[in-house]
């Protein structure tokens, strides 16, 4: 089973009008499709995170789109961007694009990232033959760049999947002891005692575990490594 990260270079008319709006409007950066209803078809409900500063201008543009049937915005004043639930009649161009991934046995792993340059980043999981079938099924006018290909190990959806068993145990003990509490309730020495190892060894386990998990967390933040 393989895990692939693809970048799709979309010509018109595959660029959704709201993707184009985010790409062309100052104060907006990218959009992430985080959830969708399982039965993808002519009418779909989707949940997006929009990395933008002005939900009012976004929804004004959204309301003008003939394919949009309903929407609701959730904002949090202390956080950048906003979440959006949309019910939409599928456009013909979107149907041609998604058809490559339907019925092939591949799984699309969220988020699907709609970038400022009008490209889309998509992560897929499937057998080698299923992935090949999906790629062959994409419209020929769409440019495809394979950014990463590797055996599937769960990292796409679980930031702890790459941890060793000892690193997992170190994190579990550190949390249980209160090492990450605010204020801190335990010292590194207490963590090492619970792990039955040297203080330096405990520190190394935690440092490597933190680096692995935080890299995945930062990757999940819009614009996290830019």
C-alpha positions in Angstrom: 0.0 0.0 0.0 1.4 3.4 -1.0 1.0 6.9 0.1 1.3 9.7 -2.5 1.2 13.5 -2.3 0.3 15.1 -5.6 0.2 18.6 -6.8 -2.4 19.2 -9.5 -1.8 22.2 -11.9 -5.3 23.2 -12.8 -6.1 25.0 -16.1 -9.4 26.7 -16.6 -12.2 25.7 -16.2 -11.0 23.3 -13.4 -10.2 26.2 -11.0 -13.3 26.7 -8.9 -14.4 30.4 -8.7 -13.9 30.5 -5.0 -10.4 29.0 -5.4 -9.8 31.8 -7.9 -11.2 34.4 -5.5 -8.8 33.3 -2.7 -5.9 33.3 -5.1 -6.6 36.7 -6.4 -7.8 38.6 -3.3 -5.3 40.3 -0.9 -5.7 39.0 2.6 -6.5 35.5 1.6 -3.9 32.7 1.4 -5.3 29.2 0.9 -8.3 27.0 1.4 -8.3 23.5 3.0 -11.0 20.9 2.3 -11.2 19.1 5.6 -14.4 17.0 5.4 -17.0 15.9 2.9 -20.1 13.8 2.8 -19.2 10.1 1.9 -21.5 9.8 -1.2 -19.8 12.2 -3.6 -22.2 13.0 -6.4 -24.2 15.7 -8.0 -24.9 17.5 -4.8 -22.3 17.6 -2.0 -21.8 19.0 1.5 -18.2 20.0 2.3 -16.4 21.6 5.2 -13.5 24.0 4.4 -11.0 26.1 6.4 -10.4 29.4 4.6 -7.1 31.1 5.5 -8.4 34.6 5.0 -9.0 37.8 6.9 -12.4 38.9 5.6 -15.2 36.4 5.8 -17.7 39.0 4.8 -16.1 39.6 1.4 -15.7 35.8 0.9 -19.4 35.1 1.6 -20.5 37.9 -0.6 -18.6 36.3 -3.5 -19.9 32.8 -2.4 -23.5 34.0 -2.5 -23.1 35.0 -6.2 -22.0 31.5 -7.2 -24.9 29.6 -9.0 -23.7 26.2 -7.8 -23.8 27.1 -4.1 -27.1 26.0 -2.5 -26.4 26.8 1.1 -23.6 27.7 3.4 -22.7 28.6 7.0 -19.6 30.3 8.4 -18.0 29.7 11.8 -15.5 32.3 13.0 -13.4 32.6 16.1 -12.2 36.1 16.9 -8.9 34.9 18.4 -8.0 32.7 15.5 -6.9 33.5 11.9 -9.3 32.4 9.2 -12.7 30.8 9.4 -14.5 27.5 8.8 -17.2 27.1 6.2 -19.8 24.4 5.5 -21.1 24.4 1.9 -23.8 22.5 0.1 -23.1 22.7 -3.6 -24.4 21.3 -6.9 -21.3 19.7 -8.4 -19.9 21.6 -11.4 -19.1 19.6 -14.6 -15.4 20.4 -14.3 -15.3 19.2 -10.7 -17.1 16.0 -11.7 -14.4 15.3 -14.3 -11.7 15.9 -11.7 -13.2 13.8 -8.9 -14.2 10.9 -11.3 -10.5 9.8 -11.4 -10.7 9.0 -7.7 -14.1 7.3 -7.6 -14.4 3.6 -8.0 -10.6 3.1 -8.2 -10.0 1.9 -4.7 -7.8 4.8 -3.7 -8.6 6.9 -0.6 -8.2 10.7 -0.6 -6.8 11.7 2.8 -7.8 15.2 3.9 -7.0 18.0 3.8 -7.1 18.8 0.1 -5.2 22.1 -0.1 -6.3 24.8 -2.6 -3.1 26.9 -3.0 -2.6 30.5 -3.8 -1.0 29.6 -7.2 -4.3 27.8 -8.2 -2.8 24.4 -7.8 -4.3 21.7 -5.5 -2.3 19.4 -3.2 -3.9 16.0 -2.8 -2.8 13.0 -0.7 -3.8 9.5 -1.8 -3.5 6.0 -0.3 -3.9 2.8 -2.2 -2.2 -0.2 -3.8 0.2 0.6 -6.6 -2.2 -0.5 -9.3 -5.1 1.5 -7.8 -3.0 4.6 -7.6 -1.8 4.2 -11.2 -5.4 3.8 -12.3 -6.4 7.0 -10.5 -3.6 8.9 -12.1 -4.4 7.6 -15.5 -8.0 8.7 -15.1 -7.2 12.4 -14.5 -8.0 14.7 -17.4 -5.0 15.0 -19.7 -5.0 18.8 -19.5 -4.3 18.7 -15.7 -0.6 18.8 -14.8 0.4 16.2 -12.2 3.6 16.4 -10.0 4.3 13.6 -7.6 5.8 15.3 -4.6 6.2 12.3 -2.4 5.7 8.6 -2.6 6.3 6.1 0.2 4.9 3.0 1.9 1.8 4.0 3.9 2.5 4.2 7.6 -0.3 6.2 9.0 1.5 9.5 9.1 -0.9 11.3 6.8 -3.7 11.2 9.5 -1.9 10.4 12.7 1.0 12.6 13.8 2.2 9.9 16.3 2.4 7.1 13.7 6.1 7.7 13.2 7.1 7.5 16.8 8.9 4.5 18.2 7.3 2.6 21.0 9.8 4.1 23.5 9.0 7.6 22.3 5.3 7.0 22.7 5.9 5.7 26.2 8.0 8.7 27.1 5.3 11.1 26.0 2.6 9.2 27.8 4.7 9.2 31.0 5.6 12.9 30.7 1.9 13.9 30.3 0.8 11.6 33.1 3.5 13.0 35.5 2.6 16.6 34.7 5.8 17.4 32.8 3.8 19.4 30.3 1.4 20.9 32.8 1.2 24.7 33.2 2.7 25.3 35.7 4.9 22.2 35.3 4.2 19.6 38.0 7.1 17.2 37.3 10.8 17.4 36.4 12.7 15.5 33.7 14.2 13.5 36.5 10.7 12.3 37.5 10.0 11.2 33.9 13.3 9.4 33.7 12.5 7.6 37.0 9.1 6.4 35.7 10.8 5.2 32.4 13.6 3.6 34.4 16.3 5.2 32.3 18.9 8.0 32.6 17.8 11.6 32.6 19.7 12.2 29.3 18.0 9.2 27.7 14.5 10.5 28.8 15.3 13.9 27.4 16.4 12.4 24.1 13.2 10.3 23.8 11.1 13.4 24.5 13.1 15.7 22.2 12.8 13.3 19.2 9.1 12.6 19.9 8.3 16.3 20.2 10.2 17.1 16.9 8.3 14.4 15.0 4.9 15.3 16.3 5.4 19.1 16.0 6.6 18.8 12.4 3.3 17.1 11.6 1.3 19.7 13.5 3.1 22.6 11.8 2.5 20.9 8.4 -1.2 20.9 9.3 -1.2 24.7 9.9 -2.0 26.7 6.7 1.3 28.2 5.6 3.0 26.5 8.5 6.5 26.1 6.8 6.4 29.1 4.6 
